[in-house]
Amino acid sequence: MNYYFATVARGLEPLAAQELERLGAQNVEPQFCGVSFQGDRTLLYQVNLWARLPFRILMKLKNFPCQTPEDLYDGIQSIDWSEYLTPENTLAVTATGKNDQLNHTHFTALQVKNAIVDQQKEKHGERSDVDIYEPDLQINVHVNPESCTVSLDSSGKSLHRRGYRAAMGAAPLKESLAAALIEMSGWQPDQMFYDPMCGSGTLPLEACLKGLNIAPGLFREGFGFETWLDYDEKLLEELIASAESKQLKQLPSPVWGSDGNGEIVDQAIVNATQCGVTGHIYFSKIDLTEVVAPSDSGVLFCNPPYGERIGRDSDLGAFYKQLGNVMKQEFKGWTAYVLSGNKELSQCIGLRSAQRTAVYNGTIPCQLMKYELY
């Protein structure tokens, strides 16, 4: 059994813990901006392939007391790096956290790198090169006031970068956050899903992938663990084949998205093509003032501008009021979810929310507001 840590966006820890448990993780424990869990190599590959909420899956190597640069150097050298790295492999080190004497992450990362390559030179007479862009081994160290945790990054590029989103709008949601919002809402694939301001389509696309039971990792070019010394190519191929066999041939209910900007709708269609769901999802150019409910019931989801990055100079108050009017007049019998990072603007919707859930969109504190529309 190995010890793992899934890094997630702030506030999503309990939700990510539930997802990891569903995937078979053991001893799952939510922590700050992440979830610790245990499992074998199969679980590590499976989580990278299937988990929709985490950014990275780290495999813990060692935790040791660490307060000084010397403690850090000695602790790193106490690990036998030949188990994970040969001089022919490249490496990179990322550092997080700090204490009184290790208070600069660049210095911390440099100290770790020096300890590793010094060990290699002593054992082999040669050392690994550093490749900060596509290393064979990505090492992560986290320093706190008392100790240091050393881990290997099994994911490579962040898991939120599914690989299908070739085109993006001005202020796109991360795919992992979109998946988390859908999970929070309790939406089920037998309910129609509609986003009337879909942008480049992230929310409808994540709903579509969930509804078709498509593993989000299938679109990626690869994972960090594929360059590890113990990489099991056959195991990954078996897990990918199993994931592909579990995909549904059609959605139980429609997933739609629309936007008033035709160019951005074209981007959404490109993204749908990238993940092979153009036959299952419908995107169209419709101005918010012309939006009507496409069925008697369903779930409406939208992420209107907050005035942080787009729409800063426009009359967003009127826009939010228009959104409220459309929801009230056209979507009776539906449940609506609106993500807003601007409390004053959200009040312009003019409807009483049934529930509000705090969530972060990057560094922006937001609320996911639920409206029961009668």
C-alpha positions in Angstrom: 0.0 0.0 0.0 1.3 3.4 -0.9 0.5 6.8 0.6 -1.0 9.3 -1.9 -2.2 12.9 -1.8 -4.6 14.5 -4.3 -4.3 18.2 -4.5 -7.6 20.0 -5.1 -9.0 23.5 -5.1 -9.8 25.1 -1.8 -13.2 24.1 -0.4 -13.5 21.0 -2.6 -11.8 18.6 -0.2 -14.9 16.7 1.1 -16.3 16.4 -2.4 -12.9 15.0 -3.7 -12.7 12.6 -0.8 -16.1 11.1 -1.8 -14.9 10.8 -5.4 -11.7 9.0 -4.3 -13.7 6.6 -2.1 -15.9 5.7 -5.1 -12.8 4.9 -7.0 -11.6 2.5 -4.4 -9.2 4.6 -2.3 -8.6 3.6 1.3 -8.1 5.5 4.5 -9.3 8.7 2.8 -8.8 11.9 4.8 -9.7 15.4 3.6 -7.0 18.0 4.4 -6.3 21.6 3.5 -6.4 21.9 -0.3 -6.1 18.1 -0.7 -7.0 14.6 0.3 -4.7 11.9 1.6 -5.5 8.3 0.8 -3.9 4.9 0.4 -3.9 2.3 -2.4 -1.8 0.3 -4.8 -0.4 1.1 -8.2 -3.6 0.1 -10.0 -5.5 2.7 -7.9 -2.9 5.3 -8.7 -3.4 4.8 -12.4 -7.2 4.5 -12.0 -7.4 7.8 -10.1 -5.4 9.7 -12.7 -7.6 8.3 -15.4 -11.0 8.8 -13.7 -10.9 11.5 -11.1 -12.6 14.7 -12.2 -11.8 17.0 -9.3 -8.1 16.8 -8.4 -5.2 18.7 -9.9 -2.4 16.3 -9.1 -1.9 12.9 -7.5 1.3 12.8 -5.4 2.9 9.6 -4.2 4.5 10.2 -0.8 8.1 8.9 -0.4 9.1 10.2 3.0 8.4 12.7 5.7 11.3 13.8 8.0 12.0 16.4 10.6 13.2 19.5 8.8 14.0 23.0 10.1 17.2 24.0 8.4 18.8 23.7 5.0 21.1 21.0 6.4 18.1 19.0 7.6 16.6 19.2 4.2 19.8 18.1 2.4 20.4 15.2 4.8 16.7 14.1 4.6 16.7 14.1 0.8 20.0 12.2 0.7 18.5 9.5 3.1 16.3 8.4 0.2 17.8 5.9 -2.3 17.1 7.9 -5.5 18.3 5.0 -7.7 15.0 3.4 -7.1 13.3 6.3 -8.9 15.9 7.9 -11.2 18.9 7.0 -13.3 21.4 9.6 -14.5 19.8 9.2 -18.0 16.5 10.5 -16.7 15.7 14.2 -16.3 14.2 15.7 -13.1 12.5 18.8 -11.8 11.7 19.9 -8.3 8.8 22.0 -7.1 8.6 23.3 -3.6 5.7 24.6 -1.5 5.5 25.8 2.1 8.1 27.3 4.3 9.6 27.6 7.8 11.9 30.1 9.5 15.1 29.0 7.7 13.5 27.6 4.5 11.4 30.5 3.5 12.1 30.7 -0.2 10.7 28.0 -2.5 13.4 28.4 -5.2 16.2 27.9 -2.6 14.4 24.9 -1.2 14.0 23.3 -4.6 17.6 24.0 -5.4 18.7 22.4 -2.2 16.7 19.3 -3.0 18.1 19.1 -6.5 21.6 19.4 -5.2 21.1 16.6 -2.6 19.8 14.3 -5.3 22.5 14.9 -8.0 25.2 14.8 -5.3 24.0 11.3 -4.4 24.0 10.3 -8.1 27.5 11.6 -8.7 28.8 9.7 -5.7 27.1 6.4 -6.8 27.4 6.6 -10.6 29.9 9.3 -11.4 27.2 11.2 -13.4 24.0 13.0 -12.7 20.5 13.7 -14.1 19.8 16.9 -16.0 17.1 19.2 -15.0 14.1 19.7 -17.3 11.5 22.0 -15.9 9.0 21.5 -18.7 8.8 17.7 -19.3 10.9 15.9 -16.7 11.0 12.1 -16.4 10.6 12.6 -12.7 8.7 15.5 -11.1 9.6 15.7 -7.4 7.4 17.7 -5.0 8.6 18.8 -1.5 6.4 20.5 1.0 8.0 22.2 4.0 6.2 23.2 7.2 7.6 24.5 10.5 8.6 21.0 11.7 9.0 18.7 8.8 9.3 18.1 5.1 7.3 15.7 2.9 8.8 14.4 -0.3 6.5 13.1 -3.0 6.6 12.2 -6.7 4.0 13.8 -9.0 2.3 11.0 -10.9 0.1 13.3 -13.0 2.5 15.4 -15.0 0.4 18.3 -16.3 -2.4 19.3 -14.0 -5.4 16.9 -14.3 -7.8 19.8 -14.8 -6.2 20.1 -18.3 -8.2 17.3 -19.8 -6.8 17.8 -23.2 -10.0 18.4 -25.1 -10.2 22.2 -24.6 -8.4 23.5 -27.7 -10.3 26.8 -27.6 -11.2 28.9 -24.6 -13.2 32.0 -23.9 -12.1 35.1 -22.0 -12.6 33.7 -18.5 -13.1 30.0 -18.6 -13.8 27.7 -15.7 -11.2 25.1 -15.0 -12.6 21.7 -16.1 -12.2 20.3 -12.5 -14.2 23.2 -11.0 -17.0 22.7 -13.6 -17.1 19.0 -12.7 -17.2 19.9 -9.0 -20.1 22.3 -9.4 -22.1 19.7 -11.3 -21.3 17.2 -8.5 -22.4 19.7 -5.9 -25.7 20.3 -7.7 -26.7 16.7 -7.6 -27.5 16.7 -11.3 -28.2 13.3 -12.7 -27.8 12.4 -16.4 -31.5 11.6 -16.7 -32.2 15.3 -16.2 -31.8 17.8 -19.1 -28.8 20.1 -18.6 -28.8 23.6 -20.2 -26.3 26.4 -19.9 -27.6 29.6 -21.5 -24.3 31.4 -21.3 -22.0 28.5 -22.0 -18.9 30.4 -23.3 -16.4 27.8 -24.7 -18.6 25.0 -23.3 -16.9 23.7 -20.2 -20.0 23.2 -18.0 -22.0 21.4 -20.7 -19.0 19.4 -21.8 -18.2 18.2 -18.3 -21.9 17.3 -17.9 -21.8 15.4 -21.1 -18.6 13.4 -20.1 -20.2 12.5 -16.8 -23.5 11.5 -18.5 -21.7 9.3 -21.0 -19.4 7.9 -18.3 -16.3 9.0 -20.2 -13.1 9.0 -18.1 -11.6 12.5 -18.3 -8.1 11.2 -18.5 -8.7 9.6 -21.9 -8.0 12.9 -23.7 -4.6 13.5 -22.2 -1.4 13.0 -24.0 0.0 11.1 -21.0 0.6 11.0 -17.2 3.7 11.7 -15.2 4.0 8.1 -14.0 4.6 6.9 -17.6 8.2 7.9 -17.3 8.8 6.3 -13.9 11.2 3.4 -13.6 8.4 1.0 -12.5 5.9 2.1 -15.1 3.5 -0.8 -16.0 2.4 -0.1 -19.6 0.3 -3.2 -19.8 -1.7 -2.2 -16.7 -2.4 1.3 -18.1 -3.5 -0.2 -21.4 -5.9 -2.6 -19.6 -7.4 0.3 -17.5 -7.8 2.5 -20.6 -9.5 -0.4 -22.5 -11.8 -1.0 -19.5 -12.7 2.7 -19.3 -13.5 2.8 -23.0 -15.8 -0.3 -22.6 -17.8 1.5 -19.9 -18.8 4.5 -22.1 -22.5 4.8 -22.8 -23.6 5.0 -26.4 -26.1 7.9 -25.8 -27.1 10.3 -23.1 -30.2 9.6 -21.0 -31.3 13.2 -21.4 -30.1 16.1 -23.6 -27.2 18.4 -22.8 -27.4 21.9 -24.3 -25.4 25.1 -24.3 -26.0 28.4 -25.9 -24.3 31.9 -25.9 -25.0 35.2 -27.5 -21.5 35.3 -28.9 -21.4 33.2 -32.1 -17.6 33.1 -32.2 -17.4 31.6 -28.7 -20.1 29.1 -29.6 -17.8 28.0 -32.5 -15.1 27.5 -29.9 -17.5 25.3 -27.8 -18.2 23.2 -30.9 -14.4 22.7 -31.5 -14.0 21.5 -28.0 -16.9 19.1 -28.3 -15.3 17.7 -31.5 -12.0 17.3 -29.5 -13.6 15.0 -27.0 -15.8 13.2 -29.6 -19.2 14.2 -28.3 -20.6 16.4 -31.1 -23.3 13.8 -31.7 -24.4 14.0 -28.0 -24.3 17.7 -27.2 -26.0 20.7 -28.8 -24.5 24.2 -28.9 -26.2 27.2 -30.5 -26.0 31.0 -30.7 -28.9 32.4 -28.7 -29.0 35.8 -27.0 -30.0 35.7 -23.3 -33.1 37.8 -24.1 -34.3 35.1 -26.5 -33.6 32.0 -24.3 -36.6 29.7 -23.6 -36.7 26.4 -21.8 -36.1 23.5 -24.2 -38.1 21.1 -22.1 -40.6 21.1 -19.2 -38.0 20.3 -16.5 -34.3 20.1 -16.1 -31.3 21.8 -14.6 -30.1 25.2 -15.7 -26.5 26.0 -15.0 -24.6 29.2 -15.7 -21.4 31.1 -14.7 -22.2 34.8 -15.6 -19.4 37.4 -15.6 -18.5 38.8 -12.1 -16.9 42.0 -13.4 -13.5 40.6 -12.4 -12.0 39.9 -15.9 -14.8 40.4 -18.4 -17.7 42.7 -18.5 -16.0 45.2 -16.1 -17.3 48.2 -18.0 -20.7 46.9 -19.0 -24.0 47.2 -17.1 -23.8 43.8 -15.4 -26.6 44.7 -13.0 -29.0 44.9 -15.9 -27.6 41.6 -17.3 -28.1 39.8 -14.0 -31.6 41.2 -13.8 -32.3 39.9 -17.3 -31.0 36.5 -16.2 -33.4 36.5 -13.3 -36.3 37.4 -15.5 -35.5 34.6 -18.0 -35.2 32.1 -15.2 -38.5 33.2 -13.6 -40.6 33.5 -16.7 -39.2 30.8 -19.0 -37.9 28.0 -16.7 -40.8 27.1 -14.4 -40.4 23.6 -13.2 -36.6 23.7 -13.5 -33.8 24.0 -10.9 -31.2 26.6 -11.6 -27.6 27.0 -10.4 -25.7 30.2 -10.8 -22.1 30.7 -9.8 -21.4 34.2 -8.8 -18.3 35.9 -7.4 -20.1 39.3 -6.9 -22.6 39.5 -4.1 -24.1 42.8 -5.2 -24.6 41.5 -8.8 -26.2 38.2 -7.6 -28.8 40.3 -5.7 -29.9 41.8 -9.0 -31.2 38.4 -10.1 -34.2 39.2 -8.0 -35.0 35.7 -6.9 -34.7 34.1 -3.5 -32.1 31.3 -3.5 -33.0 28.0 -1.9 -29.3 27.3 -1.1 -25.9 28.9 -1.3 -22.6 27.0 -1.2 -19.3 28.8 -0.8 -16.7 27.8 -3.5 -13.5 29.4 -4.9 -13.0 30.1 -8.6 -9.3 30.3 -8.6 -8.6 33.0 -5.9 -12.1 34.5 -6.3 -14.5 33.6 -3.4 -17.8 32.7 -5.0 -21.2 31.2 -4.2 -23.1 28.5 -6.1 -26.7 29.6 -5.7 -29.6 27.2 -6.2 -33.0 28.4 -7.3 -36.1 26.3 -7.3 -38.2 27.8 -10.1 -42.0 27.3 -9.8 
